[in-house]
Amino acid sequence: MIEAPKEKSCYICTQSVPVIDYTNVQLLQRFLSSYSKILPRKRTGVCAMHQRKLATAVKRARQLSLLPSSGR
């Protein structure tokens, strides 16, 4: 028998994070690869609305040098 793959639930929805803020670097680093690239929804299991907000927050944090722009 082949079992259906387990559905991923959105981490931000389940933890009821009120606001995705660009100053919350610990939260943002959870969704970055080791090369500081934003991980896709398929890999993280985040819903579409929160993925868009995460991408915006990561880009803002990079502008203010809170996050590295590259992993090197």
LUMMAR-495864 format. One record per residue (C-alpha): residue in one letter; x, z, y. Coordinates in Angstrom, 3 decimals. Example, Ala and Ser with C-alpha at 12.3 -4.5 7.8 and 13.67 -1.06 7.14 Angstrom:
2
VEXTOR res       px       pz       py
VEXTOR   a   12.300    7.800   -4.500
VEXTOR   s   13.670    7.140   -1.060
This chain:
72
VEXTOR res       px       pz       py
VEXTOR   m    0.000    0.000    0.000
VEXTOR   i    1.156   -0.835    3.469
VEXTOR   e    0.446    1.814    6.042
VEXTOR   a   -0.391    0.984    9.625
VEXTOR   p    2.400    1.860   12.053
VEXTOR   k    1.951    5.091   13.948
VEXTOR   e    0.693    4.529   17.472
VEXTOR   k    2.897    5.844   20.241
VEXTOR   s    1.171    7.885   22.881
VEXTOR   c    2.246    7.764   26.496
VEXTOR   y    4.704   10.596   27.159
VEXTOR   i    3.650   10.894   30.793
VEXTOR   c   -0.075   11.046   29.944
VEXTOR   t    0.390   13.615   27.172
VEXTOR   q    2.681   15.858   29.257
VEXTOR   s    0.290   15.418   32.220
VEXTOR   v    3.101   14.737   34.680
VEXTOR   p    1.329   14.773   38.069
VEXTOR   v    3.590   12.325   39.934
VEXTOR   i    6.456   10.078   38.864
VEXTOR   d    8.918   10.870   41.626
VEXTOR   y   12.219    9.094   42.178
VEXTOR   t   13.939   12.449   42.782
VEXTOR   n   13.096   13.668   39.246
VEXTOR   v   16.255   12.205   37.700
VEXTOR   q   15.889   14.015   34.361
VEXTOR   l   12.520   12.379   33.717
VEXTOR   l   13.773    8.939   34.737
VEXTOR   q   16.891    9.125   32.544
VEXTOR   r   14.649    9.561   29.518
VEXTOR   f   13.463    5.974   30.014
VEXTOR   l   16.905    4.398   30.567
VEXTOR   s   19.273    2.995   27.955
VEXTOR   s   22.903    4.036   27.647
VEXTOR   y   23.718    1.043   29.873
VEXTOR   s   21.284    2.340   32.558
VEXTOR   k   18.749   -0.402   31.890
VEXTOR   i   15.036    0.371   31.987
VEXTOR   l   13.702    0.500   28.435
VEXTOR   p   10.647   -1.650   27.584
VEXTOR   r    7.179   -0.247   26.926
VEXTOR   k    7.343   -1.236   23.287
VEXTOR   r   10.331    1.042   22.763
VEXTOR   t    9.236    4.041   24.855
VEXTOR   g    5.482    3.936   24.183
VEXTOR   v    4.553    4.430   27.834
VEXTOR   c    1.271    2.941   29.061
VEXTOR   a    1.332   -0.063   31.412
VEXTOR   m    0.374    1.863   34.543
VEXTOR   h    3.130    4.429   34.068
VEXTOR   q    5.694    1.764   33.115
VEXTOR   r    5.167    0.082   36.498
VEXTOR   k    5.489    3.409   38.319
VEXTOR   l    8.616    4.272   36.313
VEXTOR   a   10.252    0.949   37.190
VEXTOR   t    9.562    1.478   40.890
VEXTOR   a   10.880    5.062   40.782
VEXTOR   v   14.064    4.007   38.940
VEXTOR   k   14.724    1.248   41.475
VEXTOR   r   14.248    3.665   44.382
VEXTOR   a   16.545    6.239   42.766
VEXTOR   r   19.200    3.544   42.326
VEXTOR   q   18.938    2.609   46.010
VEXTOR   l   19.648    6.228   46.982
VEXTOR   s   22.442    6.501   44.381
VEXTOR   l   20.627    9.186   42.394
VEXTOR   l   20.976    6.960   39.310
VEXTOR   p   23.789    4.553   38.488
VEXTOR   s   23.022    0.873   38.949
VEXTOR   s   25.114    0.016   35.882
VEXTOR   g   26.322    1.953   32.855
VEXTOR   r   30.008    1.162   33.345
